[in-house]
Amino acid sequence: MSSPTVENYLKAMLSLADDDDRVNVSDLSKALGVSTPSANSMVKKLSDSGLIHYEKYRPLQLTDAGRRAAALIVRKHRLTEMFLVEKMGFGWEEVHPIAEQIEHVKSPEFFARMDELMGHPTTDPHGSPIPDPEGNIAAQEYAKLSEVSPGQTVTIAALADSSESFLLYLNDRQLALGIPLTVLRIEPFDGSLTVSYPGQSSLNVSKVVGDKLLVSPLEN
């Protein structure tokens, strides 16, 4: 059972799953922009195909087969985004809608060649992990910039939000993955931060932004 609609459902479930891999139908329908009855109809079909566990009035769960299928869709999407940025010169804010279309291409050889040409990247342009060919997703342990202590210098490693509006916000401030940031001050009242980085001696960012910038300790 494979179609763009099925793949979109599986990918959405993987994204929405909580720590116990559970997803509510209402959250799934909202994420996909469909009615709850439509979502219920599709999840029953996915259950019949062995891709999800479905019980009436209980949260959904991906089966092992469903999780692997979902991860491989994510792999195609993130490989495509990386290829568009690295090999074709697209901005990181431009690639999501293109990758949404290309991820449904059925040729494994196409994505294997794409992966090979880039030297097998492990993350996409936004720092999110690219699942491996078996559908395994590496765990990431990053802190939020908003959790960093004043005086500490860190590197932007990934983003918790890859929406076009946030990426354009970062572009305007010359902020990108790999940029070292030094936290100068945290405002006690609202959690906003003052940071410095190459080319910018002082910039104030909100706690909302600080929560979306995922950072790692600066490598020596």
C-alpha positions as CSV (number, residue, x, y, z in Angstrom):
1,M,0.0,0.0,0.0
2,S,1.8,3.1,-1.2
3,S,0.6,6.4,-2.5
4,P,1.5,10.1,-1.8
5,T,-1.5,10.3,0.6
6,V,-0.4,7.2,2.5
7,E,3.1,8.4,2.7
8,N,2.0,11.8,4.0
9,Y,0.0,10.1,6.8
10,L,2.9,8.0,7.8
11,K,5.3,10.9,7.8
12,A,2.9,13.0,9.8
13,M,2.5,10.3,12.4
14,L,6.2,9.9,12.8
15,S,6.5,13.7,13.3
16,L,3.6,13.9,15.8
17,A,4.4,10.8,17.9
18,D,4.9,11.4,21.6
19,D,7.5,9.7,23.8
20,D,5.4,6.5,23.7
21,D,5.0,6.7,19.9
22,R,1.3,7.6,20.3
23,V,-0.7,10.0,18.0
24,N,-4.2,11.3,18.4
25,V,-6.4,11.2,15.3
26,S,-7.5,14.8,16.0
27,D,-3.9,16.0,15.9
28,L,-3.2,13.9,12.8
29,S,-6.2,15.4,10.9
30,K,-5.2,18.9,12.0
31,A,-1.6,18.4,10.8
32,L,-2.8,17.1,7.4
33,G,-5.6,19.6,7.0
34,V,-8.3,17.0,6.6
35,S,-11.5,16.3,8.5
36,T,-11.4,13.8,11.4
37,P,-13.8,11.4,9.6
38,S,-11.4,11.4,6.6
39,A,-8.4,10.7,8.9
40,N,-10.4,7.9,10.6
41,S,-11.1,6.3,7.3
42,M,-7.5,6.4,6.2
43,V,-6.1,5.1,9.5
44,K,-8.4,2.1,9.3
45,K,-6.9,1.3,5.9
46,L,-3.4,1.8,7.3
47,S,-4.2,-0.6,10.1
48,D,-5.6,-3.2,7.7
49,S,-2.2,-2.9,5.8
50,G,-0.2,-3.5,9.0
51,L,1.3,-0.1,9.1
52,I,-0.3,1.2,12.3
53,H,-2.0,-0.1,15.4
54,Y,-5.6,1.1,15.6
55,E,-8.2,0.7,18.3
56,K,-11.3,2.8,18.5
57,Y,-11.1,5.7,20.9
58,R,-7.4,5.0,21.6
59,P,-4.3,6.8,20.3
60,L,-2.7,5.5,17.1
61,Q,0.8,3.9,17.0
62,L,3.0,3.0,14.0
63,T,3.9,-0.6,13.7
64,D,7.6,-1.5,13.2
65,A,6.8,-1.7,9.4
66,G,5.0,1.6,9.5
67,R,7.8,3.4,11.4
68,R,10.4,2.1,8.9
69,A,8.3,3.2,6.0
70,A,7.7,6.6,7.5
71,A,11.5,7.0,8.2
72,L,12.4,6.2,4.7
73,I,10.0,8.9,3.4
74,V,11.7,11.3,5.7
75,R,15.0,10.1,4.4
76,K,14.1,10.9,0.9
77,H,12.8,14.3,1.9
78,R,15.9,15.3,3.8
79,L,18.3,13.9,1.3
80,T,16.5,16.0,-1.4
81,E,16.7,19.2,0.8
82,M,20.4,18.7,1.3
83,F,20.9,18.0,-2.4
84,L,19.0,21.2,-3.4
85,V,21.1,23.3,-1.1
86,E,24.5,21.6,-1.5
87,K,24.5,20.8,-5.2
88,M,22.0,23.2,-6.7
89,G,22.4,26.3,-4.7
90,F,18.9,26.7,-3.3
91,G,18.5,28.6,-0.1
92,W,17.6,26.5,3.0
93,E,14.3,28.4,3.1
94,E,13.3,27.3,-0.5
95,V,13.7,23.6,-0.4
96,H,10.8,22.2,1.7
97,P,8.0,22.5,-0.9
98,I,10.3,21.0,-3.6
99,A,11.3,18.1,-1.4
100,E,7.6,17.5,-0.6
101,Q,7.1,16.6,-4.2
102,I,10.3,14.7,-4.9
103,E,10.0,12.5,-1.7
104,H,7.2,10.5,-3.5
105,V,9.5,9.3,-6.3
106,K,9.6,5.5,-6.1
107,S,13.1,4.9,-7.4
108,P,15.5,3.8,-4.7
109,E,18.4,4.1,-7.1
110,F,17.6,7.8,-7.6
111,F,18.0,8.6,-3.9
112,A,21.0,6.2,-3.5
113,R,22.9,8.1,-6.2
114,M,21.9,11.4,-4.6
115,D,23.2,10.2,-1.3
116,E,26.5,9.0,-2.9
117,L,27.1,12.3,-4.8
118,M,26.9,14.2,-1.5
119,G,29.2,11.8,0.4
120,H,26.4,10.3,2.6
121,P,25.4,13.3,4.7
122,T,23.9,12.5,8.1
123,T,21.9,15.7,8.6
124,D,19.7,17.9,6.3
125,P,20.3,21.7,5.8
126,H,18.4,22.5,9.0
127,G,20.4,20.1,11.1
128,S,17.8,17.3,11.3
129,P,19.1,13.8,11.1
130,I,18.7,11.9,7.8
131,P,17.5,8.4,8.5
132,D,19.8,5.7,7.2
133,P,18.9,3.3,4.4
134,E,17.3,0.9,7.0
135,G,15.1,3.6,8.5
136,N,17.1,4.1,11.6
137,I,17.1,7.7,13.0
138,A,20.1,8.8,15.0
139,A,19.3,10.5,18.3
140,Q,20.3,14.1,18.7
141,E,21.2,15.7,22.1
142,Y,21.3,19.4,21.7
143,A,20.4,22.2,24.1
144,K,18.2,25.1,23.4
145,L,20.0,28.4,23.1
146,S,17.6,29.7,25.8
147,E,19.0,27.1,28.2
148,V,22.6,28.3,27.8
149,S,24.3,30.2,30.7
150,P,25.6,33.8,30.2
151,G,29.2,33.8,29.2
152,Q,29.0,30.4,27.4
153,T,29.9,30.0,23.7
154,V,28.0,27.4,21.7
155,T,27.5,26.5,18.0
156,I,24.2,26.4,16.2
157,A,23.7,22.7,15.4
158,A,20.1,22.4,14.3
159,L,16.7,24.1,14.3
160,A,13.5,23.2,16.1
161,D,11.6,25.1,13.5
162,S,12.4,25.0,9.7
163,S,9.5,27.2,8.6
164,E,10.2,29.6,5.8
165,S,9.4,32.6,8.0
166,F,11.9,31.5,10.7
167,L,14.6,30.7,8.1
168,L,14.2,34.2,6.5
169,Y,14.4,35.7,10.0
170,L,17.8,33.9,10.5
171,N,18.9,34.9,7.0
172,D,18.3,38.6,7.8
173,R,20.6,38.2,10.8
174,Q,23.3,36.1,9.1
175,L,22.6,33.2,11.4
176,A,23.2,29.7,10.1
177,L,24.3,26.2,11.2
178,G,27.9,26.2,12.5
179,I,27.8,29.8,13.7
180,P,29.4,30.3,17.1
181,L,27.2,32.3,19.5
182,T,28.2,33.8,22.9
183,V,25.4,34.4,25.3
184,L,26.1,37.8,26.9
185,R,23.0,38.3,28.9
186,I,19.6,36.7,29.7
187,E,16.8,39.1,30.6
188,P,15.2,37.7,33.8
189,F,11.8,39.3,33.0
190,D,11.0,37.6,29.7
191,G,14.0,35.3,29.0
192,S,15.2,37.2,26.0
193,L,18.9,36.9,25.2
194,T,21.6,39.2,24.1
195,V,24.2,37.3,22.0
196,S,27.3,38.0,19.9
197,Y,28.7,36.2,17.0
198,P,31.1,36.9,14.1
199,G,30.0,40.1,12.4
200,Q,27.6,41.0,15.2
201,S,28.8,42.3,18.6
202,S,25.4,42.4,20.2
203,L,22.0,41.1,19.1
204,N,18.8,40.7,21.2
205,V,16.7,37.7,20.4
206,S,13.4,36.6,22.1
207,K,13.0,33.5,24.1
208,V,10.9,32.1,21.3
209,V,13.9,32.3,19.0
210,G,16.2,31.0,21.7
211,D,13.9,27.9,22.1
212,K,14.2,27.2,18.3
213,L,18.0,27.4,18.0
214,L,19.5,24.1,19.0
215,V,23.1,24.3,20.0
216,S,26.1,22.2,21.0
217,P,29.2,23.1,22.9
218,L,31.8,24.9,20.9
219,E,34.5,22.5,19.6
220,N,38.0,23.4,20.4
